[in-house]
Amino acid sequence: MKKFRPALALIFITALYSCSTVPLTGRRQLSLVGDAEVNQSAAASYKQLLTDPKTKVISSGTDAQRVKRIGANLSIAIERYLKDNGYGDQYNFQWEFNLIQSNEINAWCMPGGKVAVYTGLLPVANTDAYLAVVMGHEIGHAIARHSAERISKQMVVEGVGTGVGAATNTQSAGTQTVINQLYGVGGQLLLLKYSRDQESEADRLGLTFMAMAGYDPNNAVGFWQRMAAQNKGGAPPELLSTHPADATRIQNIQNRIPEAMKYYKK
């Protein structure tokens, strides 16, 4: 007769009932860790990166102003959507948008709205609409709580957690261990790499978010074609390293444009 393990049973029951819903897509996802924990750890990593002597933050000039302006347009539109659709009390983002000097063709958004755009991306995202494609996509990861979802899955795999309490904002040692491992708090910054399913969901959210902010989502096709052109004869840019195949992604985006256009206002 197999031995009953109450700890594993508790984790299973907690996972069964600890779910949240992704705005817009309606997908149910595992949620064992509170937003406050993830956002606090992400904010600490973000601050650590910005204050690192090796990091050069571009705080003035046309490019920096462009990043902040597009970021503000997106965040205002997203906050309005969340509020109007009953999600307003579930998000407490402290938005920040910074341009960082780096040759990498990359951008990212940490939980809580901490966004970074690398200067290496700007020649590819050479229009406001193209940059809104990328920033909307990266913000989509944060709005969909992809980081917390991955943390939750790792907690289940490792058997870490404190039962139902793990789904609250209380900071448990197990939860903090997993967060620190993923975000490198107190050490080198480690950015999450998302699954292909999460990438596709972020594409869908990003299309809608850019449309809400007044950027034509049809531009997403052109941007990802430009990104695909960067992936010839060598390693892909970091932004593409864990993403769906170029042709698959572009086709999926084309299929989602009619949905996004419902939110588009010039």
Salt bridges, closest charged atoms under 4 A:
ASP35 OD2 - ARG145 NE 2.97
GLU96 OE2 - LYS114 NZ 2.74
ASP128 OD1 - ARG66 NE 2.92
ASP128 OD2 - ARG69 NH1 2.86
GLU138 OE2 - HIS137 NE2 3.86
GLU149 OE2 - ARG27 NH1 2.80
GLU149 OE2 - LYS153 NZ 3.99
GLU199 OE1 - HIS137 NE2 2.89
GLU199 OE2 - HIS141 NE2 3.36
GLU199 OE1 - HIS243 NE2 2.86
GLU199 OE1 - ARG249 NH2 3.71
GLU201 OE1 - ARG27 NH2 2.80
GLU201 OE1 - HIS146 NE2 2.72
ASP203 OD1 - HIS137 ND1 2.83
ASP203 OD2 - ARG249 NE 2.77
GLU238 OE2 - LYS193 NZ 2.22
GLU259 OE2 - ARG204 NH2 2.75
